[in-house]
Amino acid sequence: MKWLYIIAVVALYLKFLLMPHPAADLSDISIVETIVRDSGVPNAVSGIIFRNRLYDTIFEVVVFTLAIAGATFLMADEKPTHKVHQFTDKPSIVLARLGATIAALVSFELAIRGHLSPGGGFAAGVAGGTAIGLVAITSKPELMQDVYRHWNVASLEKFSVLLFIFLAAITLVGLEVPKGELGTLLSGGIIPVVNLLVAVKVALGSWAIILVFIRYRGIL
């Protein structure tokens, strides 16, 4: 059996080396322009993520959701720590909160206008999670936990996932809303909405993971 595997590998490499790979004639086709025209948004990357490969994006969101649930599940049996390592000196606290403010502003910008300029929902969510993390290492853990529970962040996170999957499924079956005027804030049909939902999901999911690690590890 080992020799069979070796022969198969050699044959595969000989195919790569000796057989020509036919190339498509794209001299008269601009792929970027085609994607922009079909998706209705100037940011071709957002057009690909939320339209051309929307099926993959759905499972990326689902995988992130499972990762959050997995972190919570694996640490559920551990004893919460009473010592949390945080910034205590004033300069570090000021710089961290300044960084959190900038990251939050970037997150809002990318979430709202990610389909018009470089960025998008995932980048916006990462910026939002960064802002939450910087606040967490300069604030009392009880305060972060109380805010999380008071605003039902866990329920909002789950709702954003379900709504994203629902809208994505509608898009996959061929139902689309008008794309609007290219380059405007409301262009791209459903893309700005799902872009915002992904940003909310990633940011709030990051918040959940941060709280888990603070509660059971005392560190981020």
Z-matrix of the N, CA and C atoms (Angstrom, degrees):
N
C 1 1.472
C 2 1.528 1 111.00
N 3 1.354 2 115.90 1 -34.60
C 4 1.459 3 119.20 2 -179.48
C 5 1.522 4 110.77 3 -62.61
N 6 1.341 5 117.18 4 -41.52
C 7 1.454 6 120.46 5 179.78
C 8 1.530 7 111.21 6 -65.73
N 9 1.309 8 116.88 7 -32.17
C 10 1.462 9 120.43 8 177.76
C 11 1.526 10 110.64 9 -64.02
N 12 1.341 11 116.88 10 -41.75
C 13 1.458 12 121.05 11 177.34
C 14 1.528 13 110.92 12 -63.68
N 15 1.350 14 116.22 13 -41.50
C 16 1.464 15 120.10 14 -179.23
C 17 1.525 16 110.52 15 -63.98
N 18 1.346 17 116.78 16 -44.31
C 19 1.457 18 121.08 17 179.14
C 20 1.525 19 110.92 18 -61.63
N 21 1.341 20 116.67 19 -41.57
C 22 1.466 21 120.91 20 179.76
C 23 1.524 22 111.27 21 -63.38
N 24 1.342 23 116.92 22 -41.54
C 25 1.460 24 120.70 23 179.40
C 26 1.526 25 110.83 24 -66.26
N 27 1.349 26 117.31 25 -43.99
C 28 1.461 27 120.90 26 179.01
C 29 1.523 28 110.69 27 -62.17
N 30 1.336 29 116.66 28 -43.12
C 31 1.462 30 120.46 29 179.66
C 32 1.524 31 111.09 30 -62.79
N 33 1.323 32 116.52 31 -38.77
C 34 1.463 33 120.27 32 179.80
C 35 1.519 34 111.08 33 -65.10
N 36 1.330 35 117.48 34 -43.75
C 37 1.453 36 120.59 35 179.37
C 38 1.520 37 111.96 36 -67.89
N 39 1.337 38 117.43 37 -36.13
C 40 1.459 39 120.14 38 176.09
C 41 1.531 40 110.51 39 -63.43
N 42 1.331 41 115.42 40 -35.81
C 43 1.470 42 119.41 41 177.15
C 44 1.518 43 109.88 42 -62.77
N 45 1.350 44 117.36 43 -43.83
C 46 1.466 45 120.72 44 179.15
C 47 1.525 46 111.39 45 -62.69
N 48 1.338 47 116.59 46 -38.28
C 49 1.454 48 120.40 47 -173.21
C 50 1.528 49 113.27 48 -81.82
N 51 1.325 50 117.16 49 -37.07
C 52 1.459 51 120.76 50 -169.74
C 53 1.519 52 114.35 51 -101.08
N 54 1.327 53 117.66 52 -32.50
C 55 1.468 54 119.82 53 -176.04
C 56 1.520 55 109.82 54 -90.31
N 57 1.311 56 118.30 55 128.67
C 58 1.473 57 120.79 56 -179.86
C 59 1.520 58 110.84 57 -68.74
N 60 1.319 59 114.09 58 146.99
C 61 1.475 60 119.96 59 178.16
C 62 1.528 61 108.66 60 -100.54
N 63 1.327 62 117.34 61 115.70
C 64 1.471 63 119.01 62 -177.67
C 65 1.523 64 111.35 63 -64.56
N 66 1.306 65 115.73 64 133.15
C 67 1.467 66 121.29 65 179.48
C 68 1.521 67 109.48 66 -107.21
N 69 1.311 68 114.88 67 138.60
C 70 1.466 69 119.81 68 179.65
C 71 1.523 70 110.04 69 -74.56
N 72 1.298 71 115.51 70 146.69
C 73 1.457 72 121.01 71 178.61
C 74 1.528 73 108.68 72 -87.12
N 75 1.337 74 114.80 73 101.46
C 76 1.468 75 120.86 74 -177.07
C 77 1.519 76 111.44 75 -111.62
N 78 1.321 77 116.64 76 22.66
C 79 1.463 78 119.88 77 -175.71
C 80 1.520 79 112.33 78 -63.81
N 81 1.325 80 117.05 79 -29.67
C 82 1.460 81 120.22 80 -177.50
C 83 1.527 82 112.47 81 -103.55
N 84 1.339 83 117.46 82 10.06
C 85 1.454 84 120.71 83 -175.72
C 86 1.527 85 109.86 84 -123.92
N 87 1.296 86 117.27 85 126.96
C 88 1.461 87 121.89 86 172.88
C 89 1.528 88 107.67 87 -99.65
N 90 1.328 89 115.95 88 109.76
C 91 1.462 90 119.95 89 -176.37
C 92 1.520 91 110.82 90 -62.21
N 93 1.321 92 116.37 91 -42.61
C 94 1.469 93 119.61 92 -178.53
C 95 1.526 94 110.67 93 -62.61
N 96 1.331 95 116.22 94 -45.70
C 97 1.460 96 119.17 95 179.33
C 98 1.523 97 111.58 96 -62.83
N 99 1.313 98 117.28 97 -36.72
C 100 1.460 99 120.88 98 178.53
C 101 1.526 100 111.16 99 -64.66
N 102 1.339 101 116.34 100 -43.88
C 103 1.467 102 120.50 101 179.37
C 104 1.522 103 110.72 102 -64.93
N 105 1.333 104 116.71 103 -43.37
C 106 1.469 105 120.54 104 178.92
C 107 1.526 106 110.70 105 -61.48
N 108 1.322 107 116.56 106 -42.79
C 109 1.465 108 120.19 107 -179.51
C 110 1.537 109 111.44 108 -66.56
N 111 1.315 110 117.26 109 -41.76
C 112 1.464 111 120.52 110 -177.93
C 113 1.524 112 112.66 111 -72.15
N 114 1.349 113 116.49 112 -37.66
C 115 1.463 114 119.89 113 -177.00
C 116 1.520 115 112.91 114 -86.34
N 117 1.335 116 117.36 115 -28.60
C 118 1.456 117 120.77 116 179.86
C 119 1.508 118 114.33 117 83.46
N 120 1.361 119 117.97 118 13.79
C 121 1.465 120 121.46 119 178.66
C 122 1.531 121 108.90 120 -127.00
N 123 1.348 122 117.88 121 143.42
C 124 1.467 123 120.22 122 -179.54
C 125 1.524 124 113.38 123 -67.58
N 126 1.338 125 117.60 124 -27.57
C 127 1.458 126 121.51 125 179.82
C 128 1.526 127 108.69 126 -81.74
N 129 1.337 128 115.83 127 99.49
C 130 1.460 129 120.05 128 -176.36
C 131 1.527 130 112.00 129 -63.04
N 132 1.342 131 117.57 130 -29.82
C 133 1.464 132 120.50 131 179.29
C 134 1.531 133 110.17 132 -63.64
N 135 1.335 134 116.68 133 -44.74
C 136 1.463 135 119.83 134 176.10
C 137 1.522 136 111.31 135 -62.54
N 138 1.328 137 116.02 136 -37.61
C 139 1.458 138 119.65 137 177.15
C 140 1.515 139 112.06 138 -60.91
N 141 1.337 140 116.47 139 -39.96
C 142 1.462 141 120.32 140 178.89
C 143 1.529 142 110.90 141 -69.51
N 144 1.331 143 116.64 142 -47.15
C 145 1.463 144 120.69 143 -175.07
C 146 1.525 145 111.64 144 -65.68
N 147 1.328 146 116.86 145 -43.37
C 148 1.458 147 120.04 146 -173.16
C 149 1.529 148 113.90 147 -101.25
N 150 1.345 149 116.52 148 7.67
C 151 1.456 150 117.85 149 177.02
C 152 1.523 151 111.67 150 -140.11
N 153 1.338 152 117.27 151 -63.22
C 154 1.458 153 120.58 152 -175.91
C 155 1.524 154 112.69 153 -65.41
N 156 1.327 155 116.92 154 -38.05
C 157 1.458 156 120.22 155 178.44
C 158 1.527 157 110.93 156 -124.08
N 159 1.302 158 115.46 157 43.98
C 160 1.463 159 121.40 158 -178.71
C 161 1.521 160 111.28 159 -63.59
N 162 1.336 161 116.42 160 -33.55
C 163 1.462 162 120.07 161 179.93
C 164 1.529 163 110.59 162 -58.93
N 165 1.337 164 116.84 163 -42.80
C 166 1.463 165 120.73 164 177.81
C 167 1.526 166 111.33 165 -66.72
N 168 1.321 167 116.07 166 -39.38
C 169 1.464 168 120.21 167 -178.02
C 170 1.525 169 111.26 168 -63.30
N 171 1.325 170 116.89 169 -36.02
C 172 1.466 171 120.13 170 177.53
C 173 1.524 172 110.19 171 -56.93
N 174 1.327 173 116.25 172 -47.38
C 175 1.458 174 119.60 173 -177.20
C 176 1.521 175 112.16 174 -73.60
N 177 1.315 176 118.13 175 -25.39
C 178 1.464 177 120.05 176 173.14
C 179 1.528 178 110.28 177 -64.23
N 180 1.323 179 116.48 178 -42.25
C 181 1.468 180 120.68 179 177.42
C 182 1.526 181 110.21 180 -66.10
N 183 1.330 182 117.18 181 -40.93
C 184 1.461 183 120.93 182 179.29
C 185 1.530 184 110.90 183 -64.04
N 186 1.339 185 116.97 184 -41.64
C 187 1.465 186 120.76 185 179.09
C 188 1.519 187 110.65 186 -62.27
N 189 1.323 188 117.60 187 -41.66
C 190 1.467 189 120.38 188 177.99
C 191 1.522 190 110.54 189 -63.36
N 192 1.325 191 117.05 190 -39.11
C 193 1.460 192 121.19 191 177.75
C 194 1.524 193 111.05 192 -63.01
N 195 1.331 194 116.69 193 -42.91
C 196 1.461 195 120.75 194 178.39
C 197 1.522 196 111.41 195 -65.86
N 198 1.338 197 117.01 196 -33.82
C 199 1.464 198 120.13 197 178.08
C 200 1.524 199 110.97 198 -64.14
N 201 1.322 200 116.28 199 -39.93
C 202 1.469 201 120.31 200 177.61
C 203 1.523 202 110.63 201 -64.94
N 204 1.330 203 116.02 202 -46.21
C 205 1.467 204 120.20 203 178.68
C 206 1.523 205 110.58 204 -62.71
N 207 1.348 206 116.54 205 -37.89
C 208 1.457 207 119.81 206 179.71
C 209 1.516 208 112.59 207 -65.67
N 210 1.323 209 117.38 208 -41.91
C 211 1.464 210 120.42 209 178.55
C 212 1.527 211 110.87 210 -62.49
N 213 1.315 212 116.28 211 -42.00
C 214 1.472 213 120.26 212 178.34
C 215 1.522 214 111.04 213 -65.23
N 216 1.329 215 116.82 214 -41.88
C 217 1.461 216 121.69 215 -177.91
C 218 1.525 217 111.80 216 -66.91
N 219 1.330 218 117.31 217 -43.66
C 220 1.458 219 120.93 218 -176.05
C 221 1.525 220 112.65 219 -67.95
N 222 1.335 221 117.22 220 -28.73
C 223 1.458 222 120.15 221 -177.95
C 224 1.524 223 113.16 222 -99.99
N 225 1.329 224 116.56 223 1.80
C 226 1.470 225 119.47 224 -175.26
C 227 1.526 226 112.28 225 -64.56
N 228 1.335 227 117.25 226 -30.23
C 229 1.468 228 120.73 227 -177.45
C 230 1.520 229 113.00 228 -88.56
N 231 1.319 230 117.65 229 -3.20
C 232 1.457 231 120.21 230 -179.26
C 233 1.524 232 111.12 231 -84.49
N 234 1.313 233 114.57 232 158.21
C 235 1.461 234 120.28 233 179.76
C 236 1.526 235 109.44 234 -85.06
N 237 1.329 236 117.42 235 127.36
C 238 1.478 237 119.84 236 -179.83
C 239 1.526 238 110.76 237 -59.94
N 240 1.316 239 115.93 238 142.74
C 241 1.449 240 121.06 239 178.88
C 242 1.525 241 110.21 240 -85.35
N 243 1.325 242 114.59 241 152.23
C 244 1.473 243 119.51 242 179.94
C 245 1.516 244 111.60 243 -103.13
N 246 1.329 245 116.95 244 -4.80
C 247 1.449 246 120.63 245 -178.76
C 248 1.520 247 109.55 246 -116.34
N 249 1.314 248 116.14 247 122.56
C 250 1.451 249 122.03 248 -179.56
C 251 1.522 250 108.65 249 -116.88
N 252 1.327 251 116.45 250 127.08
C 253 1.463 252 121.55 251 -179.92
C 254 1.529 253 108.86 252 -85.67
N 255 1.313 254 116.03 253 118.70
C 256 1.464 255 121.59 254 -178.34
C 257 1.524 256 110.29 255 -138.04
N 258 1.342 257 114.43 256 169.39
C 259 1.453 258 119.22 257 172.33
C 260 1.524 259 108.81 258 -70.94
N 261 1.322 260 115.27 259 136.73
C 262 1.465 261 119.75 260 178.61
C 263 1.520 262 113.17 261 -120.17
N 264 1.341 263 116.90 262 -24.13
C 265 1.454 264 118.56 263 -179.13
C 266 1.524 265 110.15 264 -82.37
N 267 1.304 266 116.19 265 145.32
C 268 1.461 267 122.99 266 -174.25
C 269 1.531 268 113.61 267 -59.50
N 270 1.352 269 119.52 268 -46.37
C 271 1.470 270 118.53 269 -179.29
C 272 1.527 271 112.69 270 -58.22
N 273 1.330 272 117.39 271 -42.37
C 274 1.464 273 120.62 272 -179.87
C 275 1.527 274 111.19 273 -65.60
N 276 1.320 275 116.71 274 -39.38
C 277 1.466 276 120.60 275 179.58
C 278 1.524 277 110.44 276 -64.68
N 279 1.341 278 116.01 277 -45.06
C 280 1.468 279 119.93 278 -179.71
C 281 1.528 280 110.61 279 -62.61
N 282 1.326 281 116.66 280 -45.80
C 283 1.461 282 120.38 281 -179.34
C 284 1.525 283 111.47 282 -64.70
N 285 1.338 284 116.73 283 -39.96
C 286 1.465 285 120.01 284 179.68
C 287 1.520 286 111.40 285 -64.95
N 288 1.312 287 116.79 286 -41.70
C 289 1.469 288 119.02 287 -179.94
C 290 1.523 289 111.69 288 -72.96
N 291 1.314 290 116.87 289 -32.31
C 292 1.462 291 119.37 290 173.45
C 293 1.530 292 109.83 291 -64.56
N 294 1.324 293 116.31 292 -43.89
C 295 1.454 294 119.92 293 176.34
C 296 1.516 295 112.33 294 -62.22
N 297 1.336 296 116.97 295 -37.08
C 298 1.466 297 120.78 296 177.73
C 299 1.522 298 110.99 297 -64.28
N 300 1.324 299 116.40 298 -39.77
C 301 1.471 300 119.99 299 178.75
C 302 1.524 301 110.98 300 -64.11
N 303 1.334 302 116.21 301 -44.78
C 304 1.468 303 119.75 302 179.44
C 305 1.524 304 110.61 303 -64.68
N 306 1.333 305 117.05 304 -43.34
C 307 1.463 306 120.51 305 -179.90
C 308 1.529 307 110.95 306 -63.49
N 309 1.335 308 117.18 307 -38.35
C 310 1.460 309 120.21 308 178.92
C 311 1.524 310 111.30 309 -65.35
N 312 1.327 311 116.55 310 -41.97
C 313 1.467 312 120.24 311 178.12
C 314 1.530 313 111.12 312 -63.57
N 315 1.324 314 116.24 313 -42.02
C 316 1.473 315 120.24 314 177.07
C 317 1.524 316 110.11 315 -62.70
N 318 1.329 317 116.41 316 -39.95
C 319 1.463 318 120.54 317 179.78
C 320 1.520 319 111.30 318 -61.47
N 321 1.320 320 117.40 319 -45.71
C 322 1.472 321 120.76 320 178.67
C 323 1.532 322 111.15 321 -62.70
N 324 1.319 323 115.88 322 -42.14
C 325 1.462 324 120.17 323 -179.81
C 326 1.523 325 111.15 324 -61.85
N 327 1.340 326 116.68 325 -47.15
C 328 1.458 327 120.35 326 -178.61
C 329 1.527 328 111.97 327 -68.43
N 330 1.336 329 116.39 328 -33.98
C 331 1.463 330 119.34 329 -179.65
C 332 1.524 331 111.78 330 -69.19
N 333 1.329 332 116.72 331 -37.25
C 334 1.465 333 120.81 332 -175.92
C 335 1.523 334 111.82 333 -86.37
N 336 1.342 335 116.91 334 -36.86
C 337 1.463 336 120.67 335 -173.66
C 338 1.525 337 112.62 336 -118.61
N 339 1.320 338 117.90 337 17.81
C 340 1.452 339 120.88 338 -177.48
C 341 1.510 340 113.83 339 -65.47
N 342 1.326 341 117.20 340 -21.61
C 343 1.468 342 119.66 341 178.79
C 344 1.528 343 112.03 342 -84.28
N 345 1.332 344 116.58 343 -6.63
C 346 1.466 345 120.75 344 -179.58
C 347 1.519 346 112.80 345 -105.14
N 348 1.314 347 117.14 346 -24.66
C 349 1.456 348 121.25 347 -175.74
C 350 1.525 349 108.60 348 -139.44
N 351 1.328 350 118.19 349 169.82
C 352 1.470 351 119.73 350 179.00
C 353 1.521 352 111.67 351 -54.16
N 354 1.298 353 115.82 352 135.04
C 355 1.455 354 121.86 353 -176.65
C 356 1.507 355 109.56 354 135.27
N 357 1.296 356 117.32 355 -155.15
C 358 1.452 357 120.95 356 179.35
C 359 1.509 358 111.27 357 149.24
N 360 1.336 359 115.49 358 -172.72
C 361 1.453 360 120.69 359 -174.28
C 362 1.511 361 114.11 360 -62.63
N 363 1.323 362 117.46 361 -43.89
C 364 1.460 363 120.13 362 -178.37
C 365 1.529 364 110.95 363 -66.34
N 366 1.331 365 116.36 364 -43.79
C 367 1.467 366 119.63 365 177.54
C 368 1.525 367 110.95 366 -63.33
N 369 1.330 368 116.63 367 -40.09
C 370 1.464 369 120.24 368 178.19
C 371 1.518 370 111.09 369 -63.60
N 372 1.343 371 116.56 370 -41.30
C 373 1.457 372 120.08 371 178.62
C 374 1.510 373 112.84 372 -64.61
N 375 1.332 374 116.45 373 -39.05
C 376 1.469 375 120.14 374 177.90
C 377 1.530 376 110.37 375 -65.01
N 378 1.339 377 116.62 376 -42.16
C 379 1.472 378 119.58 377 177.53
C 380 1.523 379 110.62 378 -63.20
N 381 1.328 380 117.03 379 -41.10
C 382 1.460 381 120.27 380 177.91
C 383 1.516 382 111.86 381 -65.41
N 384 1.338 383 117.13 382 -41.62
C 385 1.460 384 120.04 383 176.97
C 386 1.522 385 111.96 384 -64.04
N 387 1.324 386 116.77 385 -35.69
C 388 1.462 387 120.77 386 176.37
C 389 1.525 388 111.02 387 -63.50
N 390 1.337 389 116.33 388 -42.58
C 391 1.467 390 120.09 389 177.54
C 392 1.529 391 110.98 390 -61.29
N 393 1.325 392 116.37 391 -43.27
C 394 1.470 393 120.05 392 179.80
C 395 1.529 394 110.51 393 -64.92
N 396 1.338 395 116.31 394 -40.36
C 397 1.453 396 119.45 395 178.96
C 398 1.515 397 112.59 396 -63.86
N 399 1.331 398 117.54 397 -40.10
C 400 1.464 399 120.78 398 178.76
C 401 1.528 400 111.29 399 -66.78
N 402 1.323 401 116.63 400 -35.49
C 403 1.468 402 119.26 401 175.65
C 404 1.523 403 110.36 402 -68.08
N 405 1.343 404 116.41 403 -38.25
C 406 1.463 405 120.67 404 -176.78
C 407 1.521 406 112.57 405 -63.56
N 408 1.335 407 117.74 406 -35.65
C 409 1.463 408 119.57 407 -177.69
C 410 1.522 409 112.32 408 -84.28
N 411 1.334 410 116.77 409 4.98
C 412 1.468 411 119.90 410 176.62
C 413 1.532 412 111.78 411 -126.25
N 414 1.339 413 117.56 412 3.22
C 415 1.464 414 121.46 413 -177.08
C 416 1.526 415 110.16 414 -125.11
N 417 1.303 416 115.64 415 165.58
C 418 1.460 417 120.61 416 177.56
C 419 1.532 418 109.94 417 -69.12
N 420 1.338 419 118.01 418 135.27
C 421 1.473 420 120.24 419 179.43
C 422 1.521 421 112.61 420 -58.10
N 423 1.332 422 116.62 421 -35.12
C 424 1.462 423 119.57 422 -179.82
C 425 1.522 424 111.56 423 -63.88
N 426 1.351 425 116.26 424 -35.98
C 427 1.461 426 120.41 425 179.46
C 428 1.525 427 110.47 426 -65.33
N 429 1.339 428 117.43 427 -45.07
C 430 1.460 429 121.01 428 178.49
C 431 1.530 430 111.26 429 -61.23
N 432 1.310 431 115.72 430 -40.94
C 433 1.465 432 120.25 431 179.97
C 434 1.523 433 111.14 432 -67.64
N 435 1.327 434 117.05 433 -41.26
C 436 1.471 435 120.43 434 179.93
C 437 1.523 436 111.61 435 -64.67
N 438 1.325 437 116.99 436 -43.02
C 439 1.471 438 120.50 437 178.39
C 440 1.527 439 109.95 438 -63.37
N 441 1.327 440 116.41 439 -41.10
C 442 1.469 441 121.52 440 179.71
C 443 1.523 442 110.73 441 -59.82
N 444 1.318 443 116.16 442 -42.96
C 445 1.473 444 119.88 443 -178.89
C 446 1.520 445 111.79 444 -77.36
N 447 1.332 446 116.92 445 -38.68
C 448 1.466 447 119.94 446 -176.84
C 449 1.525 448 111.88 447 -61.27
N 450 1.314 449 117.21 448 -40.64
C 451 1.467 450 121.34 449 -177.84
C 452 1.525 451 112.80 450 -93.41
N 453 1.335 452 116.83 451 9.91
C 454 1.477 453 121.18 452 177.96
C 455 1.529 454 111.34 453 50.32
N 456 1.321 455 115.00 454 49.18
C 457 1.461 456 120.22 455 -176.22
C 458 1.526 457 111.41 456 -62.54
N 459 1.329 458 117.13 457 -37.05
C 460 1.463 459 120.19 458 179.84
C 461 1.526 460 110.99 459 -61.20
N 462 1.339 461 116.71 460 -42.63
C 463 1.465 462 120.17 461 178.87
C 464 1.524 463 111.24 462 -67.83
N 465 1.327 464 116.80 463 -38.64
C 466 1.463 465 120.59 464 178.62
C 467 1.524 466 111.03 465 -64.61
N 468 1.324 467 116.05 466 -38.43
C 469 1.468 468 119.86 467 178.15
C 470 1.530 469 110.80 468 -63.17
N 471 1.318 470 116.67 469 -46.21
C 472 1.469 471 120.45 470 179.96
C 473 1.523 472 110.85 471 -65.25
N 474 1.324 473 117.02 472 -38.65
C 475 1.469 474 120.15 473 178.65
C 476 1.524 475 110.87 474 -63.95
N 477 1.331 476 117.48 475 -40.09
C 478 1.468 477 120.20 476 179.81
C 479 1.525 478 110.85 477 -64.12
N 480 1.334 479 117.16 478 -36.32
C 481 1.466 480 120.15 479 178.15
C 482 1.522 481 110.72 480 -66.48
N 483 1.328 482 116.32 481 -47.91
C 484 1.464 483 120.23 482 -178.50
C 485 1.525 484 111.41 483 -63.32
N 486 1.333 485 116.53 484 -41.61
C 487 1.460 486 119.70 485 179.40
C 488 1.523 487 110.86 486 -66.19
N 489 1.331 488 117.11 487 -39.22
C 490 1.461 489 120.14 488 177.22
C 491 1.530 490 110.97 489 -61.36
N 492 1.327 491 116.73 490 -46.91
C 493 1.461 492 120.23 491 -179.87
C 494 1.524 493 110.75 492 -62.47
N 495 1.338 494 116.86 493 -39.66
C 496 1.464 495 120.60 494 179.54
C 497 1.527 496 111.33 495 -63.52
N 498 1.338 497 116.80 496 -48.56
C 499 1.464 498 120.38 497 179.95
C 500 1.530 499 111.64 498 -65.90
N 501 1.333 500 116.17 499 -37.18
C 502 1.459 501 119.38 500 178.32
C 503 1.525 502 110.63 501 -65.76
N 504 1.337 503 117.06 502 -39.95
C 505 1.468 504 120.19 503 179.23
C 506 1.525 505 110.80 504 -63.95
N 507 1.332 506 116.42 505 -40.38
C 508 1.460 507 119.94 506 177.18
C 509 1.527 508 110.55 507 -60.71
N 510 1.331 509 115.61 508 -42.49
C 511 1.466 510 119.43 509 179.60
C 512 1.521 511 111.61 510 -65.25
N 513 1.339 512 117.05 511 -39.27
C 514 1.457 513 121.04 512 -177.70
C 515 1.524 514 112.77 513 -66.80
N 516 1.331 515 117.34 514 -28.55
C 517 1.469 516 119.36 515 178.91
C 518 1.524 517 111.83 516 -82.94
N 519 1.333 518 117.24 517 -1.60
C 520 1.458 519 120.60 518 173.45
C 521 1.509 520 115.99 519 104.48
N 522 1.321 521 118.34 520 4.88
C 523 1.467 522 121.07 521 179.08
C 524 1.528 523 108.69 522 -91.61
N 525 1.326 524 116.96 523 119.19
C 526 1.454 525 121.68 524 -178.04
C 527 1.527 526 110.17 525 -129.68
N 528 1.329 527 114.93 526 146.81
C 529 1.457 528 120.30 527 175.26
C 530 1.526 529 108.17 528 -89.39
N 531 1.318 530 118.64 529 162.09
C 532 1.479 531 120.12 530 179.31
C 533 1.522 532 111.59 531 -56.13
N 534 1.322 533 116.29 532 139.49
C 535 1.466 534 121.37 533 -175.72
C 536 1.526 535 112.97 534 -77.57
N 537 1.313 536 119.02 535 -18.88
C 538 1.453 537 120.37 536 -179.24
C 539 1.512 538 112.01 537 75.37
N 540 1.326 539 115.10 538 -169.39
C 541 1.466 540 120.56 539 -178.38
C 542 1.512 541 110.50 540 -84.80
N 543 1.318 542 116.86 541 128.32
C 544 1.458 543 122.44 542 -177.98
C 545 1.529 544 111.02 543 -58.25
N 546 1.315 545 116.50 544 129.94
C 547 1.459 546 122.01 545 177.13
C 548 1.513 547 114.33 546 96.81
N 549 1.337 548 118.71 547 -9.49
C 550 1.455 549 120.92 548 178.95
C 551 1.526 550 109.78 549 -90.68
N 552 1.314 551 116.12 550 165.99
C 553 1.463 552 121.45 551 -175.57
C 554 1.525 553 111.85 552 -63.68
N 555 1.321 554 117.41 553 -33.12
C 556 1.461 555 121.39 554 -177.37
C 557 1.523 556 112.41 555 -98.44
N 558 1.312 557 117.77 556 20.87
C 559 1.458 558 120.65 557 178.52
C 560 1.524 559 109.88 558 -84.23
N 561 1.328 560 115.52 559 165.44
C 562 1.457 561 120.16 560 175.08
C 563 1.505 562 115.35 561 91.96
N 564 1.325 563 117.99 562 6.44
C 565 1.454 564 119.88 563 178.20
C 566 1.516 565 112.68 564 64.45
N 567 1.327 566 116.25 565 -118.59
C 568 1.459 567 121.47 566 -175.48
C 569 1.523 568 111.90 567 -85.29
N 570 1.333 569 118.28 568 -9.42
C 571 1.464 570 121.20 569 -174.36
C 572 1.533 571 112.91 570 -60.24
N 573 1.344 572 121.13 571 -45.82
C 574 1.470 573 118.88 572 178.78
C 575 1.527 574 113.08 573 -60.00
N 576 1.331 575 117.12 574 -33.03
C 577 1.471 576 120.64 575 -178.98
C 578 1.521 577 110.73 576 -69.82
N 579 1.330 578 117.32 577 -49.16
C 580 1.459 579 119.40 578 -178.96
C 581 1.530 580 110.61 579 -69.09
N 582 1.317 581 116.93 580 -30.23
C 583 1.459 582 120.82 581 174.92
C 584 1.526 583 110.17 582 -61.14
N 585 1.322 584 116.73 583 -45.03
C 586 1.462 585 121.47 584 178.72
C 587 1.525 586 111.12 585 -65.93
N 588 1.332 587 117.34 586 -39.82
C 589 1.465 588 120.92 587 -179.88
C 590 1.527 589 111.42 588 -64.17
N 591 1.317 590 116.96 589 -40.40
C 592 1.466 591 120.10 590 177.55
C 593 1.524 592 110.40 591 -64.20
N 594 1.324 593 117.11 592 -40.94
C 595 1.464 594 120.59 593 178.27
C 596 1.525 595 110.85 594 -60.78
N 597 1.331 596 116.66 595 -45.33
C 598 1.464 597 120.85 596 179.10
C 599 1.520 598 110.35 597 -62.51
N 600 1.323 599 116.55 598 -45.19
C 601 1.458 600 121.29 599 -178.92
C 602 1.521 601 111.97 600 -60.08
N 603 1.324 602 117.64 601 -49.45
C 604 1.461 603 121.20 602 -177.07
C 605 1.519 604 111.15 603 -66.01
N 606 1.334 605 117.11 604 -42.54
C 607 1.472 606 120.33 605 -178.93
C 608 1.528 607 110.94 606 -65.39
N 609 1.327 608 117.35 607 -47.63
C 610 1.465 609 120.21 608 -178.67
C 611 1.527 610 111.49 609 -70.64
N 612 1.330 611 116.66 610 -34.09
C 613 1.458 612 119.20 611 175.01
C 614 1.519 613 112.03 612 -64.79
N 615 1.324 614 116.36 613 -38.40
C 616 1.464 615 120.11 614 175.59
C 617 1.524 616 110.54 615 -62.93
N 618 1.323 617 116.50 616 -38.30
C 619 1.464 618 120.76 617 177.71
C 620 1.534 619 110.06 618 -60.42
N 621 1.323 620 116.99 619 -43.63
C 622 1.462 621 120.87 620 -179.73
C 623 1.525 622 111.24 621 -61.89
N 624 1.333 623 116.83 622 -43.93
C 625 1.461 624 120.31 623 -179.85
C 626 1.529 625 110.85 624 -66.69
N 627 1.331 626 117.14 625 -39.56
C 628 1.460 627 120.69 626 178.05
C 629 1.530 628 110.64 627 -59.31
N 630 1.320 629 117.17 628 -44.73
C 631 1.464 630 120.70 629 179.72
C 632 1.525 631 111.63 630 -63.70
N 633 1.331 632 116.83 631 -38.36
C 634 1.468 633 120.52 632 179.19
C 635 1.524 634 110.94 633 -63.02
N 636 1.336 635 116.21 634 -45.54
C 637 1.463 636 119.19 635 -178.32
C 638 1.529 637 111.55 636 -70.70
N 639 1.321 638 117.79 637 -34.25
C 640 1.461 639 119.40 638 176.73
C 641 1.541 640 109.70 639 -66.59
N 642 1.316 641 116.38 640 -40.59
C 643 1.464 642 121.22 641 -175.42
C 644 1.528 643 111.75 642 -69.08
N 645 1.324 644 116.91 643 -41.55
C 646 1.465 645 119.80 644 -172.82
C 647 1.522 646 113.85 645 -106.76
N 648 1.317 647 119.12 646 -12.33
C 649 1.462 648 121.19 647 -179.76
C 650 1.527 649 112.41 648 -121.12
N 651 1.319 650 116.33 649 -24.50
C 652 1.449 651 119.19 650 -179.37
C 653 1.507 652 113.48 651 79.67
N 654 1.329 653 116.96 652 3.07
C 655 1.452 654 121.80 653 -179.85
C 656 1.532 655 108.58 654 -140.57
N 657 1.333 656 115.54 655 166.66
C 658 1.468 657 120.75 656 177.06
C 659 1.523 658 109.25 657 -95.09
